[in-house]
């Protein structure tokens, strides 16, 4: 009877860890949506809400860390249970970073509140935000359902986010070269796009952890990485003088 009680208590702890991770993920999904919405709508109140809500994400990460470490110390889980507990630790860390990036976007929203955007930048950033939020939603579903197929599919989604980031990077560089007055605005937009690109990276890190939980090994092949902004060479068009 005592053994049954111990097993039940242990199962409840594992379920609690999963539930807390899902709650944290839901908060982060909302942060992504609201930070991009605040930016595109120049909504400073919504941007402030994102910054305030980030505290709840931080608290949940701390609680998940405490519970997982307690479970590791007292229950000494094995096999998939051990991998699941370790995975929860890493997932909460990645979710916390995604929340920080959303908070960073909301901080720049105040700076850009009275500045009109350039070209298609806002539409592109909105699209990136929608893609990244879906990646987070899908990877959390993969985590709770131990769905290897969805996790591996997410590993490929990040390539498209990188491609959009590259395209926007080139577009904003062009605007800065054409008109130095655009530099401040474009630099803020570049940082925002970079925040979203990094969110996608963290979502794929979570997918890799789900792959590890299910299979016991990390993905063998390196995931596609299409972000080329660090390697781009910008050439200024100069007309020769006769």
N, C-alpha and C positions, 0 to 999 in steps of 0.2 A: 504493500500500500504506500509505503514511504517512497519507494522508487517511482511509482506512478505519479506521485505528487511532484517529485523532482523533475521528471520528464515533462509534465504539464507546465511547470513553472519555467523550464528552459524554453519550451516551445513558445510560451507567451512572451518571453524576452526577445526571441528572434522575430516574432510578429510585431512587437512594439518597435524594434529597430527599423523594420521595413516601413511601418506606418509613419514613423517620424521622418524617415527619408522622403516618403511620398509627400507629406505635408510641406517639407522644406522645398521639394521640387515644385510644388504648386505655387508657393510664394515666389519662387524665382521665375517661373513662367509668367506670372503677373507682372513682375518687375520688368521683364523684357518688353512685354506688350505696352505697359504704361510709360516706360522711358522713351520708346520710339514714338508713341502717340503724343506724348508731351512735347517732344522735339518738333514733330511735323505740325502740330497745332499751336506751337508757341505757348503752351499751357504751363505756366510756372508753378501753379498750385499742384498740378499732377506731378510735376518734376520733384517738388518738395516732398510729396507723399512717397515717392520711390525712395528717396534718401532716408526718410523716417522708417519705412518698412524694412529697410535693410538690417536694422537692429534685430528684428525678429528672426531673420535668417541666421545672423551670427549666433543668437541664443540657441537656436535649434542645432546648429553645428556643434556647439559646445556640449549640449545635452546628448547628442548622438555619440560624440567622442567618449563621454563619460560612461554611457551605457555599454558601448561596444568593448571598451577596455575592461569594464567590470565583468562582462560576459566572458571575455578571453581569459581573465584571471581565475574566475570561479568555476566556469563550466568546462574550460579546456576543450572546445569543440574540435571535431575532426572532419576531414574530407570536405564535402560541399558546405556543411555548416560553417566550418572554419573559413572557407573562401568567401562565404556570404558575409560574415562578420567583418572580415578585412575589407571586402568590397564596399560595405556601408561606410567605413571610415574614409575611404578614398572618394566615394561618390559625394559625401557631404562636403569634403574639401573642394571638389570641383564645382559643386553647386554654389558654395560660398564665393568662389572666385567669379562665377558668372553673375551673381548678385552684385558683386563689387563693380563689375564692368557696366552693369545697368545703372548703378549709382553714379558712375563716372559720366555716363551719357547725360543723366539728369542734371548734373552740375553744369555741363556745357550748354544745356538748354537755356539757363538764365543768361548766359553770355550772348547767346544767339537770338534772344527773344525779340529784339527790335531790328534784326538784320534779315533781309530777304535772301533766300537761298539762291544758288546758281544752277542753271541747267536742269538736269534730271536728278541731281544729288539726293534730294529728299525722297523722291520716289524709289530710288535705288536703295537707300538706307532703310526705308519702310519694307521693301521686299526682302532685304537681308534679315531684318528683324523677324519677319514672319517665318522665314526659312529656319532660322536658329531656334525660334520658339517651338516650332514643330519638331525639330531634332530633339529638343529637351523633352517634349511630351512623349515622343516615340521611345526614347531611350529609357525613360522611367517605366513605360509599359513593358519594355523588354526586360527591365530589371525585376519587376514584380512578377512577371509571368515566366521568367527564365527562358525568354524567347531568343534563341541564337540567331535565327534568320533576320529578325528585325535589327538586332544589335549589329550584325555584319553589314546590313544595308546602310545603316547610319554611318559606318566607316567610309562609305563611298559618297555620302551626301556632302561631306565637308569640302570635297573637291569643287563642287559648284559654288559654294559660299566663297571659297578662295578665288575662283574665276571672276565672280562679280566684284569682289574687293579689288582685284587687279585692274579691272575695267574702270571702276570709279577712281582709282588712284591715278590712272592716266588722264582721265577727264579733268580731274581737279588740278593736276599739274599744268594742264593746258590753260585753264582759266587763270592760274597764277602767273604764267608766263605772258599771257596776253595783257593782263592788267594787274599791276602790283597792288592795286587797291583791294583785290580779291584775296590777298595772301592770308590775312587774319581769319576770314571766314572759312577759306578752304582748308587751312591747317586744322581748325576745329572739326570740320567735317571729316577730314582724314583720320583724326584721332577717334572719332565716333565710329567710323567704318572699321577701324582696326580693333576697337572694343568688340564689335559684333563678330568679326572674324575670329577673335580669340575665344569668344563664347562657343563658336562652332568647334574649335579645337578641344575645349573642355568637354563638350557633349560627346565627342568621339573618344575621349579618354574614358568616359563613363561606359561607352559601348565596349571598349576593350576590356574593362573590368567585368562586364556582364559575360563577355566571351570567356573570360578566365573562370568565372564562377561555374559556368555550364560545362566547360570542357576540361578545366584543370590546367590550361595552358594559354598563353597570350597568343594573339593572331601571328601566324608564321611570317606572312608577307607584310612589309612596311605599308602602312596605309597611304593612299594617294595624298600628296600635298602640293597644291597648285598655287600657293601664295608666292609670287615672284617679286613682290614689291621691294624686297631688300637687294634684289639683283638688277633692278631696272636702271638703265642708263638714259638720262634725259639729254637729248641733243637740241640745242637752240638753233633755230633756222636763221641763217644769216645770209643776206643778199650781198654778193660781191660788188665792190665799187669800181666803176670804170674810170 
